[in-house]
Amino acid sequence: MLHYVLAMSKSFSASYYTLIDVMEKKHFWYTERSHVIAQLLSRMIPKRKGKTFLEIGCGTGILLPIIESLGFRVTGMDINFEALKYARMKSHASLIRSSLFTYKKKQTFDVIGMFDVFEHQTDDQKFLSLCNRLLKPNGYVCMSVPSHMWLWSQIDTLSGHVRRYELTDLKNKLNKEGFTVIFSNHWNVFLFPLYVVWRIQFFLVHKKFSMKRYLQAPYPPINELCKYILHKECSLFFSISFPFGSSLFVVARKNR
C-alpha cells in the first residue's frame, strides 16, 4: 500500500537501532557526511534563521540538531517508530511519523532535505512531485544519493535501494518536476578506490551478507584516517567538480 519505504523500515529489525545510533556518532562515513551536509546547507541556503526545514527520512535523528544549529525551524519525518524514539532524544525538532505519500497536512516548507532516502523510492518521480507541492515558492530541495549504477551489488538490494544515480539522470528528474539544480557534486572521492575494493571483498571474505557486520565501523586507526581524508576532501568539495564518487549531493530550487 505504501510507496515510500525507507531501508531502515524495510530491512532493519528494531534491534539494529542501538547499533545505528552508536555508529552514526563515530563511523567516519556518518560523521563526515554530517559535516559536508552542514557545509552544504550553510553555503547554499541564504538567510536561514527562522526558515522551515523538513527532513524526510530523518531516521534516528543524527542530522536534526545539526540543521537546527544552522538556524532552521526543523521538522523530521520518518515512517519508523523505533527510529523516531532515538530522534526524539536528540533535538527539539517536531517529529512526524508518516510517509511522504500519506502526509496530508497543507503546511509548506522553505527547504526539504532527503539524505540517502531518494534511492529507496519505487516511484521517485512522484516523490519529487510531492516534494514540490510541500515547498514554498523558490524553496529548496537538498539531497544525497548513492551514485553509479555500475556499483550495484547485493548490499544495495538488502539495504532496500531501488537504484543508484548518475548526475544527468537525477538532474533530468528534478527538471521534470519544476526544479533547477544550483549545485551538484560527487562525494567520497578520495576514498573511492578503497570503497570499490571494500564492496568486492565484503562478499569474498563474508560469503553471507550480515547487516550487523556491514554497519560496524573500521578499526579505530583506520576509522580516524578515513575521517581525516574525507574532512580534507570537504575543503575542496565546493571548488572542484568531481566526476565520480560513492555519493552524489544535489541542491535544487523550485522554479516558482
Buried (B, 14 or more C-beta within 10 A) or exposed (E): EEBBBBBBBBBBEEEBBEBBBEBBEEBBBBBBBBBBBBBBBEEBBEEBEEBBBBBBBBBBBBBBBBBBEBBBBBBBBBBBEBBBBBBBEBBEBBBBEBBBBEBEEEEBBBBBBBBBBBBBBEEBEBBBEBBBEBBEEEBBBBBBBBBBEEBBBEBBEBBBBBBBBBBEEBBEBBBEBBBEBEBBBBBBBBBBEBBBEEBEEBEEEEEEBEBEEEBEBBEEEEBEBBBEBBBEBBEEBBEEEBEEBBBBBBBBBBEE
